[in-house]
Amino acid sequence: LFAAVEMAPRDPILGLNEQFNADANPAKVNLGVGVYTDENGKLPLLACVKAAEQQLIEAARARGYLPIDGIAAYDKAVQGLVFGEGSPLLAAGRVATVQALGGTGGLKVGADFLKKVNPGAKVLISDPSWENHRALFTNAGFTVDTYPYYDAARRGVNFEGMLACLKGSPAGTIVVLHACCHNPTGYDITPAQWAQVVEVVKAQGLVAFLDMAYQGFGDGIAEDGAVIQQFVDAGIDFFVSTSFSKSFSLYGERVGALSVVCASKDEQAKVLSQLKIVIRTNYSNPPTHGAQVVATVLTTPALRAQWEQELAGMRNRIKAMRVALVERLKAAGVQQDMSFIAGQRGMFSYSGLSKPQMERLRSEFGVYGVDSGRICVAALNEKNIGYVAEAIAKVL
Ligand code: LMR
């Protein structure tokens, strides 16, 4: 049965973890996967999460099956976070939200649903994009292409190219957009540029699918989510996948959601019924713990305030590490201007390093980043940053 099965390639991001764990170099640093570690290089357990978990343990509830679309209070809390508590859209019952297995789960449920309602459409992802976008939509049965995004010469976004590509795309084309903290480049478009994208999406009849995995890691929760309101104001149907992996440091709990904005309450009910079929036929219904923690934090004012503070702490520490990396690279003798690192947003820096340079970083120094040149600046700290800067200086 398996004689003809070929060895699949290692996952470009998670596969690095396997390699990193097997590396005996005591100085090794993992800047591959997008995971935030604190100033001591430790994965944090947020105090708000710990407090919510204590409440849940004391309540000691038995674990039945969740509804197919997840915990109702969780879905509602997600909607409040994504669309704003007082959103007329929510009052009108126009948003279908389902709990999902992380942001990836939200994307996959959305992709499978789209394959039913929009089967012939092409999917466009940014060039470059998160490695799994292409694989995920391809596996859902779509042909995946790219729209221009990164401009290496400008060290920024080729916005004219992006807009021209969207303008030339036929109605129904599914466009995957990074709501904030673009992965892998760290370059976002401005609110004014978003307005132009929204206009083209509407005029062309494109289907926007916003991936919002890093809300709160750019400028703040509301600031990073502001683009959602632009799509809402345009009066179009669109998709948003949400992840709490990073913002709650709950990576292994797989806590995310998919929200679909519909034209009416009636449509919402039908869309929700279809999303539930996708979920039921894939994994039946979602797990309890992580979503219960997130719902507890988001709906308990004191815990929510604590979360916002802890998230701000992560955001600010990443920004400080960006500035420090620029300084350390200079101190290590790098001649070229690396100040762009401080201007990028979110967890990642598209360093401009080539694949051979990234390979050398791994093999000679035990510094692991993605072959594309992406490094996770959220894993830098005072103890490893000097070593990383020296290593980068050497391969440059
Ligand atoms: C990343 O880009 O490193 C994260 O989103 C983790 C993942 O699943 O790839």
Residues whose N, C-alpha, C, O or C-beta is under 5 A from the ligand:
A	BS01	LMR	I13 G32 V33 G34
